[in-house]
Amino acid sequence: MASTTTSKNTAGVRCAQLADPGYQAYVILRTGFIVAPVLFGLDKFANLLVDWPGYLAPWIDGIVPGDAQAAMYMVGVIEILAGVVVAVAPRFGGWLVAGWLAGIIVNLLTIPDHYDVALRDFGLLLGAVALARLAQRYHGAQE
């Protein structure tokens, strides 16, 4: 009898979670910041979406080993790992992605005609910070 009561209580708590707009926002952001970095990271190896080496500032290309494509391979690995960290530890992963995006923004601001992409990435940075803050409340406590 106790397990039936526990099951009903657990189901009720789960329904309340799913109805909570804050929890919904957390799930949306977490899903997005798992999928997007992994997909964009994988594309650094294929260049299907865009010619990624063209988004590397010349001054950064000059300090990283190898050519711009080799740098994009390293970037791809880091982005895939960031997506995995968000999946496992979103409280930390959100801040990790935000920091990574800050670096990307600095890179883009030093390339003429890439300011629109830098602005888009600033919006993503804000989303990553929101994820980290929401994860502080929702990760582990209700999952």
PEQUI-V342411 format. One line per field, one symbol per residue. phi: phi as a letter, one per 30 degrees, with the letter a starting at -180 (. if undefined). burial: + if it has 16 or more other C-alpha atoms within 10 Angstrom, else -. Layout:
phi->???
burial->???
This chain:
phi->.dddddddddddddddedddeddddedddddddcdddddddddddchddadeedccdeddedccdicdddddddeeddddddddddddbddddddddddddddddeeddcceicdddddeddddeddddddedddedcdidbc
burial->----------------+-----+--++-++-++++-++-++++++------++-+++---+------++++++-+++++++++++++--+++++++++-+++-++-+++++------+--++-++-+++++++++--++----
